[in-house]
């Protein structure tokens, strides 16, 4: 299935990479590799992520405390965010709704 990563989600990836790289050399690349692996897994099985606020899907990353948020459309998967797992769910909902517009 075709995938789309919106610009805000791309920023999430870059910010995560830069932060992890600042913590330990090479960790930013490991973070990016984990993102790529998750995108591949989700694109092969779009319903793998659990429903979140009825409109979205959330997939919890294994190696890092981040969740992948996306929507499944008829022809593609739209990735809306790569957000730290400890963020407030209500704030996440607001961000995702604003990113979907």
Secondary structure, 3 states (H helix, E strand, C coil): CEEEECHHHHHHHHHHHHHHHHHCCCHHHHHHHHHHHHHHHHHHCHHHCEEECCCEEEEECCCCCEEEEEEECCCEEEEEEEEECCCCHHHHHHHHHHHHC
